[in-house]
Amino acid sequence: MTQKKLMACLTFDFDAWSGLAARGMLTPTPVSRGEFGVVAVPRILELLKRYGITASFYTPGIVIETYPRSVEAIVAAGHEMGNHGYTHVPPSNLSREQEEESLVKGGEAVEKFWGRRPAGYRSPSWDLSDNTVDLLLKHGYLYDSSMMAHDHSPYRVRQGDKVYVDRPMEFGTVTNLYEMPVAWSLDDFPHFEFMRTPTSVTNALMNTNGVLSNWLDDFEYMRRTCDWGVLTYTCHPYVIGRGHRMLFLERLIEGLMSKGAEFVTMEAAVHAFQAREKAGLA
């Protein structure tokens, strides 16, 4: 009988105010809103330590350089650090040269504190450009975590797809870059945050109980339908770090544990998938 191996990756995008600044929100109140992430990081680290969980953190270079003590605490706790660009401007809004500069500077900022080059990349706002895959391959990245073509299995990224409005898609070449898929439904921000911009208002201050049920049910579906899988959850310290949401995160951890989840970093999950590929199981 095949033994199930079902993994959960807890990931944290420590953006502070960088995502708000990328939207032109530079006044004191939105900056202070993002800065709550500095308050939240120790809370998250304490919770992860209590349950013996190693997680993955993605932090823009400008945030790393602004709050080095927070990043030092993340590193000291043994968590993975991934490249989240230098700024939080989405790659789709940058030229190739600007995107490569952000990728390189973001990676250098991580390496300075983590002591090694990051293996993974997560794009700001989960919006890759047509150049991103090529740049990640050029700079030796193992995985990306910005796309959504599966729910609980890594896969190899294609390069050079051609998508048309009026005819079938033409598939590109499968590469050596792995995708650790994400989903907006498994991201805390769409569920829990109020956002007012010059052109829109989004009110998503959901009760945590319904979100918790959804997040656990996605893992439960994986548990019922496959013997091997990995599900990625994405949180932002300044979102998840509020009191009632920290209790939500603790209940999520306990619920996943009761379902037999093994908590791993994103890099570890990719290596586990590579082992399955070599064994002819993927």
C-alpha positions as CSV (number, residue, x, y, z in Angstrom):
1,M,0.0,0.0,0.0
2,T,1.4,3.4,-1.0
3,Q,2.0,5.7,1.9
4,K,0.5,9.2,1.4
5,K,2.8,12.2,1.5
6,L,0.7,15.3,1.8
7,M,2.5,18.6,2.3
8,A,1.6,22.1,3.2
9,C,3.7,25.2,2.5
10,L,3.1,28.2,4.7
11,T,4.5,31.2,2.9
12,F,4.6,34.8,3.9
13,D,5.0,37.8,1.7
14,F,6.7,40.4,3.9
15,D,5.9,43.4,1.7
16,A,5.4,46.1,4.4
17,W,4.3,49.2,2.5
18,S,6.0,48.3,-0.8
19,G,2.9,47.0,-2.4
20,L,0.9,50.1,-1.4
21,A,3.8,52.3,-2.6
22,A,3.8,50.5,-6.0
23,R,0.1,51.7,-6.3
24,G,1.1,55.3,-5.6
25,M,-0.1,55.2,-2.0
26,L,2.8,57.0,-0.3
27,T,1.0,59.1,2.3
28,P,1.6,58.4,6.0
29,T,-1.5,56.3,6.7
30,P,-1.0,53.6,4.0
31,V,2.7,53.5,4.9
32,S,1.8,52.9,8.5
33,R,-0.6,50.2,7.5
34,G,2.1,48.3,5.7
35,E,4.5,48.9,8.6
36,F,2.3,46.9,10.9
37,G,4.0,44.0,9.2
38,V,7.1,44.7,11.3
39,V,4.9,44.3,14.4
40,A,3.5,41.1,13.0
41,V,6.7,39.2,12.0
42,P,7.7,38.4,15.6
43,R,4.1,37.1,16.3
44,I,4.3,34.8,13.2
45,L,7.8,33.6,14.0
46,E,6.7,32.7,17.6
47,L,3.7,30.8,16.3
48,L,5.8,28.9,13.8
49,K,8.4,28.0,16.4
50,R,5.8,26.8,18.8
51,Y,4.6,24.2,16.2
52,G,8.0,23.4,14.8
53,I,7.2,24.7,11.3
54,T,9.7,26.0,8.8
55,A,8.1,28.4,6.3
56,S,9.1,30.4,3.3
57,F,9.3,34.2,3.2
58,Y,9.3,36.5,0.2
59,T,10.4,40.0,0.8
60,P,11.2,42.8,-1.7
61,G,14.8,44.1,-1.5
62,I,13.7,47.6,-0.4
63,V,11.9,46.1,2.6
64,I,14.9,43.9,3.4
65,E,17.1,47.0,3.5
66,T,14.5,49.1,5.4
67,Y,13.8,46.6,8.2
68,P,17.0,44.5,8.5
69,R,16.3,43.4,12.1
70,S,13.0,41.8,11.0
71,V,14.8,39.9,8.2
72,E,17.6,38.9,10.6
73,A,15.0,37.4,12.9
74,I,13.4,35.4,10.0
75,V,16.8,34.1,9.0
76,A,17.8,33.2,12.6
77,A,14.6,31.2,12.9
78,G,15.7,29.0,10.0
79,H,13.1,29.9,7.4
80,E,13.6,30.0,3.6
81,M,14.0,33.3,1.9
82,G,12.9,33.8,-1.7
83,N,13.3,36.6,-4.2
84,H,10.3,39.0,-4.3
85,G,11.9,41.5,-6.6
86,Y,13.6,44.7,-5.4
87,T,10.4,46.8,-5.5
88,H,6.8,45.6,-5.5
89,V,6.1,46.9,-9.0
90,P,4.7,43.9,-11.1
91,P,7.1,42.6,-13.8
92,S,4.3,43.0,-16.3
93,N,4.7,46.8,-15.8
94,L,8.5,46.8,-16.3
95,S,10.7,46.7,-19.3
96,R,13.0,43.7,-19.6
97,E,15.9,45.8,-18.4
98,Q,14.0,47.1,-15.4
99,E,12.7,43.6,-14.5
100,E,16.2,42.1,-14.6
101,E,17.6,44.9,-12.5
102,S,14.8,44.3,-9.9
103,L,15.4,40.5,-10.0
104,V,19.2,40.9,-9.5
105,K,19.0,43.5,-6.8
106,G,16.3,41.6,-5.0
107,G,18.4,38.4,-5.1
108,E,21.4,40.3,-3.8
109,A,19.5,41.7,-0.9
110,V,18.3,38.2,0.1
111,E,21.8,36.7,-0.3
112,K,23.3,39.4,2.0
113,F,21.1,38.4,4.9
114,W,20.4,34.7,4.2
115,G,24.0,33.8,3.2
116,R,23.0,32.0,0.0
117,R,21.3,32.8,-3.2
118,P,17.6,32.3,-3.2
119,A,16.3,29.2,-5.0
120,G,12.9,30.6,-5.6
121,Y,11.1,33.7,-6.9
122,R,7.6,35.0,-6.4
123,S,6.6,38.0,-8.5
124,P,5.0,41.1,-7.0
125,S,1.2,40.9,-7.5
126,W,1.6,37.5,-9.2
127,D,1.9,39.1,-12.6
128,L,4.7,37.8,-14.7
129,S,5.9,39.4,-17.9
130,D,6.8,37.7,-21.1
131,N,10.4,38.0,-20.1
132,T,10.2,36.5,-16.6
133,V,10.8,32.9,-17.3
134,D,13.7,33.6,-19.5
135,L,15.3,35.8,-16.8
136,L,14.7,33.3,-14.1
137,L,16.4,30.6,-16.2
138,K,19.3,33.0,-17.0
139,H,19.9,33.7,-13.3
140,G,19.7,30.0,-12.2
141,Y,16.4,29.9,-10.3
142,L,15.0,26.5,-9.3
143,Y,11.4,27.5,-9.0
144,D,8.8,30.3,-9.4
145,S,5.7,30.7,-7.3
146,S,3.4,33.1,-9.3
147,M,1.2,30.9,-11.5
148,M,-1.9,28.9,-11.1
149,A,-2.2,26.0,-13.6
150,H,-2.5,23.4,-10.8
151,D,-3.7,23.4,-7.3
152,H,-1.6,20.8,-5.4
153,S,1.2,19.7,-7.6
154,P,4.4,21.4,-8.8
155,Y,5.0,21.4,-12.6
156,R,7.6,22.5,-15.1
157,V,7.1,25.9,-16.6
158,R,6.7,26.4,-20.4
159,Q,8.6,29.1,-22.2
160,G,7.4,30.9,-25.3
161,D,3.7,30.2,-25.3
162,K,1.7,32.1,-27.8
163,V,-1.8,33.1,-26.8
164,Y,-4.3,34.6,-29.3
165,V,-7.7,36.0,-29.0
166,D,-9.1,34.3,-32.1
167,R,-7.3,31.0,-32.5
168,P,-5.9,28.1,-30.4
169,M,-3.0,28.6,-28.1
170,E,0.5,27.5,-29.3
171,F,2.5,25.8,-26.5
172,G,6.1,26.7,-25.9
173,T,9.0,24.6,-24.7
174,V,9.0,22.9,-21.3
175,T,11.9,24.2,-19.2
176,N,13.8,23.2,-16.1
177,L,12.1,25.9,-14.1
178,Y,9.5,24.5,-11.6
179,E,6.3,26.1,-10.7
180,M,5.0,26.1,-7.2
181,P,1.4,27.1,-8.0
182,V,-0.6,29.5,-5.9
183,A,-4.2,30.7,-5.9
184,W,-6.0,33.9,-4.9
185,S,-8.4,31.8,-2.9
186,L,-5.5,30.6,-0.7
187,D,-4.2,34.1,-0.2
188,D,-5.2,36.1,2.9
189,F,-5.4,39.5,1.3
190,P,-8.5,39.1,-1.0
191,H,-10.4,37.7,2.0
192,F,-9.4,40.0,4.8
193,E,-8.4,43.5,3.5
194,F,-10.1,46.7,2.8
195,M,-8.5,48.6,-0.1
196,R,-9.3,52.1,-1.3
197,T,-7.5,53.5,-4.3
198,P,-8.1,56.6,-6.3
199,T,-10.4,54.6,-8.7
200,S,-11.9,51.8,-6.6
201,V,-12.9,50.5,-3.2
202,T,-12.6,46.8,-2.2
203,N,-14.2,45.6,1.0
204,A,-13.2,42.1,1.9
205,L,-13.3,42.0,5.6
206,M,-14.4,38.4,5.8
207,N,-15.2,36.4,8.9
208,T,-12.3,34.0,9.5
209,N,-14.4,30.9,10.0
210,G,-15.6,30.6,6.4
211,V,-12.1,31.2,5.1
212,L,-10.7,28.6,7.4
213,S,-13.2,26.1,6.2
214,N,-12.3,26.7,2.6
215,W,-8.6,26.5,3.2
216,L,-8.9,23.2,5.1
217,D,-11.3,21.8,2.6
218,D,-8.7,22.3,-0.2
219,F,-6.3,20.2,1.8
220,E,-9.0,17.7,2.5
221,Y,-9.7,17.3,-1.2
222,M,-6.1,16.7,-1.9
223,R,-6.0,14.1,0.9
224,R,-9.0,12.3,-0.6
225,T,-7.9,12.3,-4.2
226,C,-4.2,11.7,-4.3
227,D,-1.3,10.0,-2.5
228,W,1.2,12.8,-3.0
229,G,0.6,16.5,-3.1
230,V,1.6,19.9,-1.8
231,L,-0.7,22.9,-1.1
232,T,0.6,26.4,-0.8
233,Y,-0.9,29.1,1.5
234,T,0.1,32.7,1.1
235,C,-0.1,35.2,3.9
236,H,1.1,38.8,4.4
237,P,2.3,39.8,7.9
238,Y,0.4,43.1,7.9
239,V,-2.8,41.2,7.1
240,I,-2.5,37.9,9.0
241,G,-0.8,39.5,12.0
242,R,-4.0,41.1,13.4
243,G,-5.2,39.4,16.5
244,H,-8.2,37.5,15.2
245,R,-6.3,36.4,12.1
246,M,-3.4,35.1,14.1
247,L,-5.9,32.9,15.9
248,F,-7.2,31.9,12.4
249,L,-3.6,31.0,11.4
250,E,-3.2,28.9,14.5
251,R,-6.4,27.0,13.9
252,L,-5.3,26.5,10.3
253,I,-2.0,24.9,11.5
254,E,-3.9,22.7,14.0
255,G,-6.5,21.7,11.4
256,L,-3.8,20.8,8.8
257,M,-1.9,18.8,11.4
258,S,-5.0,16.8,12.2
259,K,-5.3,15.9,8.5
260,G,-1.7,14.6,8.5
261,A,0.0,17.5,6.8
262,E,3.8,17.7,6.6
263,F,4.9,21.3,6.7
264,V,7.8,22.0,4.4
265,T,9.5,25.0,2.7
266,M,8.8,25.6,-1.0
267,E,12.4,24.6,-1.9
268,A,12.0,21.3,0.0
269,A,8.7,20.6,-1.8
270,V,10.4,21.2,-5.2
271,H,13.2,18.8,-4.3
272,A,10.6,16.2,-3.2
273,F,8.9,16.6,-6.6
274,Q,12.2,16.2,-8.4
275,A,12.8,12.9,-6.6
276,R,9.4,11.8,-7.9
277,E,10.3,12.7,-11.4
278,K,13.6,10.7,-11.2
279,A,11.6,7.7,-9.9
280,G,9.1,8.0,-12.8
281,L,6.2,8.9,-10.5
282,A,5.5,12.4,-11.8
